[in-house]
Amino acid sequence: MYKIPLAEYIDKGVRWMEATFGNGMDAFSESFGKFIRGFEHILQIIPWWVLILIFVVITFKVKGWKLSLGTVLGLYLIYNLQLWSAFLSSLVLVIISAVICILIGIPLGIASGRNNTFHKIISPILDLMQTLPSFVYLIPALLFFGIGKVPAVFATVIFAMPPAIRLTDLGIRQVPTDLMEVGQAFGSTPRQLLWKIQLPVALPTVMSGINQTIMLSLSMVVIASMIGAGGLGGGVLEAISQLKIGMGFEYGIAVVILAIILDRITQSIGSSLRTENK
Amino acid sequence: MAEKIIVSELIKIFGSHPQNALKMLKDGKNKDEILKETGYTVGVNNVSFNINDGEIFVIMGLSGSGKSTILRCLNRLIEPSAGEIIVDGTNIMELKDKELRNFRQSKTAMVFQQFALLPHRTVLENTVYGLEVQGVSKSQREAKALQNLEVVGLKGYEKQYPSQLSGGMKQRVGLARALTNDADILLMDEAFSALDPLIREEMQDELLTLQEKVRKTIVFITHDLNEALKLGDRIAFLKDGALVQIGTPEEIVKNPANDYIAKFVKGVDKSKILTAEDVMKKPQPHMLLRDGPNVALRIMKENGISSVYVVDKQRHLKGIVTVDAALEARKAGVVSLSEIELEQGPTVRENTPVLDTIAIIAESKYPIAVVSEAGRLVGIIVRGAVLSALAPDHSDDAEDEHGSLPLSDTEIPTDHSNNQEGI
């Protein structure tokens, strides 16, 4: 039976891309890598207790003293376990990936929410991004950008962007018909309709998309340690490969603490928008 | 009165390519046939009507009758499939995007059934919305909004969010928002249907008071006949997307165009619709002021009554004379009733609702006199007439007893048959 040479085609395609854009991607990889390291460096300079204080202020503002207390204890534990540097390195990757996801994902989500054709085109692509095993595109990322943090961000963005797009799309589509009619009946332009009605009403849903994106970024940043992302994931990988169970737990708990803090912060921003809306 | 909105042969067929269905409709096929053959729903079926400047025009019908669709065609929130809509001489079907926006901004404002307040905006921010999209300056639009919030009785609530308000208050914001737009035409889509009955009545009254002041052209959609009759200067009755009857509330109640409307009207509280004029009978007998007590007594004896109304030569009502008063006058040797002081019975005007006459008649020993603006006696109302007018179906016996009542010749056919079976 004839086998469609899909694998061969893709190999060819990837090699072609490498040959054609290789130089450009190398240059991009280098400067973007510098940017990531610079960002990380700044955080490393700031004394650990100042960073904890910043987290306390943020958590207190969005939620309350209970979350702040938990944050202090959690972050201090990470510092005490001497995982501070790895923690910062992971944090930087999560922040950069999430910001890229949001900057690209939300406009795409808006377009998809307002345009049915675009929605139909982008839906299967999103399915692909979310379900394709992430290892499958770790390798091409490696080929394009070399080993290090840049391919990690690349892979993370692909993996974590779909919820930002999907939930923005959903939020826009869920704006009640009569609110849309208000906009139209009072003679709003399409732009006014978007900024004054659709986006504000969709905002809580958009926020849960952002929350999802951040959580997925974190989980991918850990996996991306396999291509040299470093950080907490790097520690986990090392512990697994050397069967250091206790060390694995220490790194694992640090990941969980970071996840909980990021989740609670974004969730309470989202829910405060929701209650204001009701 | 000037015609503000002229709708002619409006058709709306739901679906992306209605040409075929449109043709079938023009060939005289009905709604069900078209649905069966093409799968397209006829929402509005060839409806034509005019709306006068400054009137409250009610479009009445059950759900699915196409009333909301027609309303949305008036500002093209729903694109009509065929027909013409002319507002102030402009055919709005021909407007392009930008012209349509201008038209919506300047000519129409809409009030929604579920209030449709923007949840992320305060009361004030909601109210200014119309002016905000027009680019009116912040201070100007807020001044205007505050003024209208005061009109609807929401002064002091500007900073609240919609979630903090009750249903009635939310709809007041909806109304203030529409008023702030300062358009000539208010489109009200079941504006009070979501409110509980007491609040609904209150809002209806306030709308009527407000309308006295602002004199907008109001197109009001409702499925509640009592609401339609209360608010409407004229009512258009819809069924299955087609117009069944247009008329004043009185015309609809008195002369329902067909059984469908008659069935609706049957349940209506007629005491609010019918006026004294509808239930009064000719002021017979009555007597002239210059005549004496003997004439009065003779009239009473002939007619088997115990009192009679007295008028002057121009038929101005002067009072009432009873048997006792007439006997006393005769004893005193009075020649003309003008010499004595006459008793005054209860009076109402021709346009007084029957509802208001009930209390009067219940307390009075005399029939009520109906007088014109100039004070002329135009009719009298006896108890039986009021009761039979309000009865859901009045029998022929009642007619005989009270002479010809206006209502009797508007007998609903179905009611008649019921009567005969009953007897």
Interface residues (C-beta under 8 A of the other chain):
Chain A: P176 D178 L179 E181 V182 G183 Q184 A185 F186 G187 S188 T189 Q192 K196 I197 P200 V201 L203 E276 N277 K278
Chain B: R72 N75 L77 L100 R101 N102 F103 R104 Q105 T108 A109 M110 F112 Q113 Q114 A116 L118 P119 H120 R121 Y129 G130 E132 V133 Q134 Y161 S163 N181 L187
